[in-house]
């Protein structure tokens, strides 16, 4: 049986990225000279996760709506007349929206605090763990000086530092600090989900609770390892190490299929912001019913193209040509008018008969900016 083209493409890209990572592990560890064989299970789980994430990401990018945003996002970013502005906006949005999680701050302070601690705890842990597991980063005693360590990156000596310095203390316990951050963030998230009835009513175990349990288990068992060899003379170290490995490996295997996949999807949203920026200063689409500008012409034309690719047909006979050329407030107003005509026995009138009359655009029935993530964009769809 011949696999569909999107599936074949996703498999090929998955194999390419997985094989590339394997080659980088071999090269970065100097032909596995600095690779710890005890960590081989972590490595194979990471390779599996790499294939799964790449496969799913490639399939996601081939969906017509995603493909359109992806294509237009890059086109808008590298547009010569906007490249300087886009570069500045990229830095601003990367620092504010991603590093500071400003987009979550708008949804709730407690939600933001929980997400911020979890995110940065995971980032620090990943930045430390994966280079160590792959053999890209290792430490050796400085020849002739037992009180100093030398850091090696990809087999190249980077710098020396005293064993008992504050820098060494912070670096060697980096995973502990990241674990504390994740544990604190997870506890805040669980506390919010137990007290916020709105969140509890829509949450699902696999999508909302299981990821928090996995992060908590990884962090707690990691801290237990440090406690075992630091204060308990290695008591139960082997059991804790196995338990920690199970939680980490399960999380890596789960990553391509669960909520953690949004970690890799979220950065692509930047392309949508550049698309919106370009649309705001480009030619606008005017409603064929009321004449008001309601979106960029580029966006409406792309939307029509994507709907055709998905098999949706909203073509309309007459001057309108397509239902997307009607602004959202007018669509809702027309629905109300059509229902009213039916109740009054006048449904035989054409739904779009008011085109030539240029009716007044429906006005907002609620002037308050929505509390949702889109804010003013949500408000624009409110009307009488």
C-alpha positions as CSV (number, residue, x, y, z in Angstrom):
1,X,0.0,0.0,0.0
2,X,1.4,3.4,-1.1
3,X,1.4,5.9,1.8
4,X,-0.2,9.3,1.1
5,X,2.3,12.0,0.1
6,X,2.0,14.0,3.4
7,X,2.7,10.9,5.4
8,X,5.7,10.0,3.3
9,X,7.0,13.6,3.6
10,X,6.6,13.5,7.4
11,X,8.4,10.2,7.7
12,X,11.3,11.4,5.6
13,X,11.7,14.6,7.6
14,X,11.4,12.5,10.8
15,X,14.2,10.2,9.7
16,X,16.4,13.1,8.6
17,X,16.1,15.0,11.9
18,X,16.6,11.8,14.0
19,X,19.6,10.7,12.0
20,X,21.1,14.2,12.1
21,X,20.7,14.2,15.9
22,X,22.4,10.8,16.1
23,X,25.3,12.0,14.0
24,X,25.6,15.2,16.2
25,X,25.7,13.0,19.3
26,X,28.5,10.9,17.8
27,X,30.5,13.9,16.6
28,X,29.9,16.1,19.7
29,X,30.9,13.3,22.1
30,X,34.1,12.7,20.1
31,X,33.1,9.3,18.7
32,X,31.2,8.5,22.0
33,X,34.4,9.0,24.0
34,X,32.5,11.3,26.4
35,X,29.2,9.5,26.1
36,X,28.0,7.8,29.3
37,X,26.7,4.3,28.5
38,X,24.5,4.4,31.5
39,X,22.4,7.1,29.8
40,X,21.8,5.2,26.6
41,X,18.1,4.7,27.5
42,X,17.6,8.5,27.8
43,X,19.3,8.9,24.4
44,X,17.1,6.4,22.6
45,X,14.0,8.0,24.2
46,X,15.2,11.4,22.9
47,X,15.7,10.0,19.4
48,X,12.2,8.5,19.4
49,X,10.8,11.8,20.7
50,X,12.7,13.7,17.9
51,X,11.2,11.5,15.2
52,X,7.7,11.8,16.7
53,X,7.8,15.5,17.1
54,X,9.2,16.1,13.6
55,X,6.6,13.7,12.1
56,X,3.7,15.5,13.8
57,X,5.1,18.9,13.1
58,X,5.5,18.2,9.4
59,X,2.0,16.8,9.3
60,X,0.7,19.9,11.1
61,X,2.6,22.2,8.7
62,X,0.9,20.5,5.7
63,X,-2.6,21.3,6.8
64,X,-3.9,24.1,4.5
65,X,-4.5,26.7,7.2
66,X,-1.2,26.1,8.9
67,X,0.6,26.0,5.5
68,X,-0.9,29.3,4.5
69,X,0.1,31.0,7.7
70,X,3.6,29.5,7.6
71,X,4.2,30.6,4.0
72,X,2.7,34.1,4.4
73,X,4.5,34.5,7.8
74,X,7.9,34.1,6.2
75,X,7.0,36.2,3.2
76,X,5.8,39.0,5.4
77,X,8.9,38.8,7.7
78,X,11.4,39.0,4.8
79,X,9.5,41.7,3.0
80,X,12.3,44.2,2.2
81,X,10.4,47.4,3.2
82,X,9.4,45.8,6.6
83,X,12.5,43.7,7.4
84,X,14.0,46.2,9.9
85,X,10.7,46.7,11.7
86,X,10.0,43.0,11.7
87,X,13.4,42.3,13.2
88,X,12.8,44.8,16.0
89,X,9.3,43.3,16.6
90,X,10.8,39.8,16.6
91,X,13.1,40.7,19.5
92,X,10.4,42.5,21.4
93,X,7.9,39.7,21.0
94,X,10.4,37.0,21.8
95,X,11.3,38.7,25.0
96,X,7.9,39.9,26.1
97,X,5.6,37.2,24.8
98,X,7.8,34.2,25.2
99,X,10.5,35.0,27.8
100,X,8.1,37.0,30.0
101,X,4.9,35.2,29.0
102,X,3.0,38.4,28.6
103,X,0.3,36.7,26.6
104,X,-0.5,34.5,29.6
105,X,-0.4,37.5,32.0
106,X,-3.5,38.8,30.3
107,X,-5.4,35.6,31.1
108,X,-4.6,35.7,34.8
109,X,-1.8,36.5,37.2
110,X,-1.8,33.1,38.9
111,X,-1.9,31.3,35.6
112,X,1.1,33.4,34.4
113,X,3.1,32.8,37.6
114,X,2.6,29.0,37.3
115,X,3.5,28.9,33.6
116,X,6.5,31.1,34.0
117,X,8.1,29.0,36.7
118,X,7.4,25.7,34.9
119,X,8.7,27.1,31.6
120,X,12.0,28.5,32.9
121,X,12.5,25.5,35.1
122,X,12.2,23.2,32.1
123,X,14.4,25.4,29.9
124,X,17.2,25.4,32.5
125,X,16.9,21.7,33.0
126,X,16.9,21.0,29.2
127,X,19.9,23.3,28.7
128,X,21.9,21.3,31.3
129,X,20.6,17.8,30.8
130,X,20.7,17.2,27.1
131,X,24.3,18.4,26.5
132,X,25.4,16.2,29.4
133,X,23.4,13.1,28.1
134,X,24.7,13.5,24.6
135,X,28.3,14.0,25.7
136,X,28.5,17.5,24.3
137,X,29.4,18.9,27.7
138,X,31.6,17.4,30.3
139,X,34.0,18.4,33.1
140,X,37.5,17.2,34.0
141,X,40.0,18.1,36.7
142,X,42.7,20.6,35.6
143,X,46.0,18.8,35.3
144,X,48.2,19.7,38.3
145,X,45.3,21.4,40.1
146,X,42.8,19.2,41.9
147,X,40.9,22.3,43.1
148,X,39.9,23.3,39.6
149,X,37.6,21.9,37.0
150,X,37.7,22.5,33.2
151,X,34.6,22.6,31.1
152,X,34.6,21.0,27.7
153,X,32.1,21.8,24.9
154,X,32.1,19.3,22.0
155,X,35.5,18.2,23.2
156,X,37.0,21.7,23.2
157,X,38.3,23.2,26.4
158,X,36.1,26.2,27.3
159,X,37.1,27.6,30.7
160,X,38.4,26.7,34.2
161,X,36.8,27.4,37.5
162,X,37.5,26.6,41.2
163,X,35.7,23.6,42.5
164,X,34.5,25.3,45.7
165,X,33.4,28.6,44.0
166,X,29.9,30.0,43.9
167,X,29.9,29.5,40.2
168,X,30.6,25.8,40.6
169,X,27.9,25.5,43.3
170,X,25.3,27.1,41.1
171,X,26.3,25.1,38.0
172,X,26.5,21.7,39.6
173,X,23.2,22.2,41.3
174,X,21.5,23.8,38.3
175,X,19.1,20.8,38.0
176,X,18.1,21.2,41.6
177,X,17.2,24.9,41.1
178,X,15.2,24.1,38.0
179,X,13.4,21.3,39.8
180,X,12.4,23.7,42.6
181,X,11.1,26.1,40.0
182,X,9.1,23.4,38.3
183,X,7.7,22.0,41.5
184,X,6.6,25.5,42.6
185,X,5.0,26.1,39.2
186,X,3.2,22.7,39.2
187,X,1.8,23.3,42.7
188,X,0.4,26.7,41.6
189,X,-1.1,25.2,38.5
190,X,-2.7,22.4,40.5
191,X,-4.0,24.8,43.1
192,X,-5.6,26.9,40.3
193,X,-7.2,23.9,38.7
194,X,-8.7,22.8,42.0
195,X,-10.1,26.2,42.9
196,X,-11.0,27.6,39.4
197,X,-14.3,26.0,38.5
198,X,-14.1,27.3,35.0
199,X,-10.7,25.6,34.4
200,X,-11.9,22.4,36.2
201,X,-15.0,22.1,34.1
202,X,-13.1,21.8,30.8
203,X,-9.9,20.1,31.9
204,X,-9.0,16.6,30.8
205,X,-6.7,14.2,32.6
206,X,-4.5,13.4,29.7
207,X,-4.2,16.9,28.4
208,X,-4.1,18.9,31.6
209,X,-3.4,16.8,34.7
210,X,-1.0,14.1,33.4
211,X,1.6,16.7,32.1
212,X,1.7,18.3,35.5
213,X,2.1,14.9,37.2
214,X,5.0,14.0,34.9
215,X,6.8,17.3,35.5
216,X,6.3,16.9,39.2
217,X,7.5,13.3,39.2
218,X,10.6,14.2,37.3
219,X,11.5,17.1,39.5
220,X,10.8,15.3,42.8
221,X,12.8,12.2,41.9
222,X,15.6,14.4,40.6
223,X,15.8,16.3,43.9
224,X,15.7,12.9,45.7
225,X,18.8,11.8,43.9
226,X,20.6,14.9,45.1
227,X,19.4,14.3,48.7
228,X,20.4,10.6,48.5
229,X,24.1,11.2,47.6
230,X,24.5,14.5,49.5
231,X,22.9,13.7,52.9
232,X,21.9,10.0,52.9
233,X,25.2,8.4,51.8
234,X,23.6,7.0,48.7
235,X,20.7,5.3,50.5
236,X,18.2,4.0,47.9
237,X,20.1,5.8,45.2
238,X,19.7,2.9,42.7
239,X,16.0,2.7,43.2
240,X,15.5,6.4,42.9
241,X,17.7,6.5,39.8
242,X,15.6,3.9,38.1
243,X,12.4,5.7,39.1
244,X,13.7,9.0,37.8
245,X,14.7,7.3,34.5
246,X,11.2,5.8,34.1
247,X,9.5,9.2,34.6
248,X,11.9,11.0,32.2
249,X,11.7,8.3,29.5
250,X,7.9,8.1,29.7
251,X,7.7,11.9,29.4
252,X,10.0,11.9,26.3
253,X,7.9,9.1,24.7
254,X,4.7,11.0,25.6
255,X,5.9,14.4,24.3
256,X,5.0,14.1,20.6
257,X,1.5,12.9,21.4
258,X,0.3,15.1,24.3
259,X,0.1,18.7,25.5
260,X,3.8,19.1,25.5
261,X,3.7,19.3,21.7
262,X,2.5,22.9,22.0
263,X,6.0,23.8,23.1
264,X,7.1,23.4,19.5
265,X,3.9,24.8,18.0
266,X,3.9,28.1,20.0
267,X,6.9,29.8,18.3
268,X,5.2,29.4,14.9
269,X,2.6,31.9,16.2
270,X,5.1,34.7,15.6
271,X,4.5,34.2,11.9
272,X,0.8,35.0,12.4
273,X,1.7,38.2,14.2
274,X,3.8,39.4,11.3
275,X,1.0,38.4,9.0
276,X,-1.4,40.6,11.0
277,X,1.1,43.5,11.0
278,X,1.4,43.4,7.3
279,X,-2.4,43.1,6.9
280,X,-3.0,46.1,9.1
281,X,-1.1,48.5,6.8
282,X,-2.1,46.9,3.5
283,X,-5.2,47.2,1.4
284,X,-8.3,46.5,3.4
285,X,-11.3,44.4,2.5
286,X,-14.6,46.2,2.6
287,X,-17.9,44.5,3.4
288,X,-20.0,44.0,0.4
289,X,-23.1,44.7,2.5
290,X,-22.3,47.7,4.7
291,X,-19.1,49.0,3.0
292,X,-17.0,49.0,6.2
293,X,-13.4,47.8,6.3
294,X,-13.2,44.7,8.5
295,X,-10.0,42.9,7.6
296,X,-7.1,42.9,5.2
297,X,-7.8,42.0,1.6
298,X,-4.8,39.6,1.7
299,X,-6.3,37.7,4.6
300,X,-9.8,37.3,3.0
301,X,-8.3,36.1,-0.2
302,X,-6.1,33.6,1.6
303,X,-9.1,32.5,3.7
304,X,-11.1,31.8,0.5
305,X,-8.2,29.8,-0.9
306,X,-7.8,27.7,2.2
307,X,-11.5,27.0,2.4
308,X,-11.5,25.7,-1.2
309,X,-8.5,23.5,-0.3
310,X,-10.5,22.1,2.6
311,X,-13.5,21.5,0.4
312,X,-15.8,24.2,1.7
313,X,-17.8,26.1,-0.8
314,X,-19.2,29.5,0.3
315,X,-19.6,31.1,-3.2
316,X,-22.6,33.3,-3.6
317,X,-24.3,34.4,-6.8
318,X,-24.3,38.1,-7.6
319,X,-22.1,40.9,-6.5
320,X,-20.9,39.3,-3.3
321,X,-19.2,36.4,-5.0
322,X,-18.2,34.8,-1.7
323,X,-19.6,34.7,1.8
324,X,-16.2,35.8,3.2
325,X,-16.7,39.2,1.6
326,X,-19.3,40.0,4.3
327,X,-18.0,41.3,7.6
328,X,-18.7,39.2,10.8
329,X,-21.2,41.7,12.3
330,X,-23.2,41.8,9.1
331,X,-23.3,38.0,8.9
332,X,-24.9,37.8,12.3
333,X,-27.2,40.7,11.5
334,X,-28.2,39.0,8.3
335,X,-29.0,35.8,10.2
336,X,-31.3,37.6,12.5
337,X,-33.0,39.4,9.6
338,X,-33.5,36.2,7.7
339,X,-35.1,34.5,10.8
340,X,-37.3,37.6,11.3
341,X,-38.4,37.5,7.7
342,X,-39.3,33.8,8.0
343,X,-41.4,34.5,11.1
344,X,-43.1,37.3,9.3
345,X,-43.7,35.2,6.2
346,X,-41.4,37.2,4.0
347,X,-38.6,34.7,3.7
348,X,-39.0,34.7,0.0
349,X,-37.0,37.9,-0.1
350,X,-33.4,37.5,-1.1
351,X,-31.0,37.4,1.9
352,X,-28.6,39.8,0.2
353,X,-31.2,42.1,-1.4
354,X,-30.0,45.0,0.7
355,X,-26.7,45.2,-1.1
356,X,-27.7,48.2,-3.2
357,X,-29.2,49.9,-0.2
358,X,-25.9,50.2,1.7
359,X,-27.3,49.4,5.1
360,X,-25.6,50.9,8.1
361,X,-23.0,48.6,9.6
362,X,-24.0,46.9,12.9
363,X,-22.6,48.6,15.9
364,X,-21.0,47.1,19.0
365,X,-23.5,46.0,21.6
366,X,-20.8,45.7,24.2
367,X,-18.1,48.4,24.4
368,X,-16.0,46.5,26.9
369,X,-12.8,44.9,25.6
370,X,-12.9,41.1,25.8
371,X,-10.9,39.5,28.6
372,X,-9.9,36.7,26.1
373,X,-6.5,36.4,24.6
374,X,-7.5,38.4,21.4
375,X,-8.8,41.4,23.3
376,X,-9.7,44.0,20.7
377,X,-10.1,41.4,18.0
378,X,-12.8,39.7,20.1
379,X,-14.5,43.1,20.6
380,X,-14.6,43.7,16.9
381,X,-17.0,40.8,16.5
382,X,-19.5,42.1,19.0
383,X,-22.5,43.9,17.7
384,X,-26.2,44.6,18.1
